[in-house]
Amino acid sequence: MRLFLSSKSTKVLSRADELIGADAEVVDIREKGYLVHCHGETWSATSESKLSIGQSVEVVELLGLILRVKPTKE
């Protein structure tokens, strides 16, 4: 019974909640954006900054199936 009650109070996260703020890595450069590796999956991504392969980025927005990313400050 205790497990049931504690599971009722657990906040349910959407996919966007899990991804926004997450770290990712640029794995390929495409004509219209990038491919990034985030949470064990490869995603299409866009950025206002010019990025390079291997660069660390942060997810700032989820636009359908495309991530908008920005370079992380190192």
N, C-alpha and C positions, 0 to 999 in steps of 0.2 A: 504494500500500500504506500509506503514511504517513497519508493521509486516513482510510482505514478504521480504523486503529488509534486515531487521535485521536477519531473519532466514537464508538468503543466506550466511551471514558472520559467522555463528556459525560453529565451528569446529566439525566435526563428529568424535566421538571416537569409536575405535574398542573395542571388548570385552577384548582383551589383555591390551589395554590402561587403561581400567577401573580397571582391577584386579592388575596389577603390581604396587607394593607399598602399596596395600591395607592391612589392618589388618585382621587377621583371628584368629580362636581359634580351637585348636585340640579337636575333640570330640570323636575320637576312634583311637585305634592303631590296625593296620592290619599286616598280615604276611609280606607283601611287601610294607609297607608305612603307611600312616595315612589317616584319614578322617578329614577334617577341615571345619568349617562353615565360609563362606565369602560372603558378599553381599546378605544375606538371603538364600543362597544355600549351600548344602553340596557337597564338592569336594574331589576327591582322591588327595593325595599329597605325595611328597617325600621330604626328607631333608638329608643333610649331617650330621646334628646333631641329637642326640637322643632327642626325644621330649616326653612329658607326657600329659595326658588328662587334659584339662583346660588351657594349656599353650598358651600364646599369641605368634603369629608368624606373619611374614610379607611375602607377596607374592613377589618373586623375578623373576619368569618366568612362562609362560604358555606353556606347552608342550602338544599340542592337548587338551585333556580333563583332564590333570593332572597338578596340580600346584606344582611348586618347591618353598619351603618355608624355611625361616630361623627364628630362635628365635629372638624376639624383645628384645632390651636392655631396662631393667627396672631400 
